[in-house]
Amino acid sequence: MTSKIINMAERIKDKDDLRLESMFRSEFIADDGFSVKVVSRVRRQMWIRRLALPVAFVLGASFAAKPLLQLAGIAPRLFHSLTGNLVSLDKIPVGSLPDTSTLIFGATLLMAVVLASKLLEE
């Protein structure tokens, strides 16, 4: 079922409507492939922009891999030289820590509270 209002609007046309219809019915302008070239160039630029960041990330990671591995090898000795004997695994009271299930429950409860506070803000 079509609306009577739409049918009435299609029947009533002024001179501007008729002029627009005649312009849209006219033949296309021959551009000798210009529009195809523009579209292909725009698409190519889009792909270049999409791939630029991942390629730069991979190149940067490949250049930084060796120094990062060297730093990871030096880090424990550097940490020990800065802190001395202040921090030691032998001094950590592992026996007084709560069970793993209690820690997981506490972390879950903390995340639920943070999520609820975010929801209540809105």
Secondary structure, DSSP 8 states (H G I E B T S, - for coil): ---HHHHHHHH---HHHHHHHHHHHS-----TTHHHHHHHHHHHHHHHHHHHHHHHHHHHHHHHHHHHHHHHHHHHHHHHHHHTTSS-GGGS-GGGS--HHHHHHHHHHHHHHHHHHHHHH-
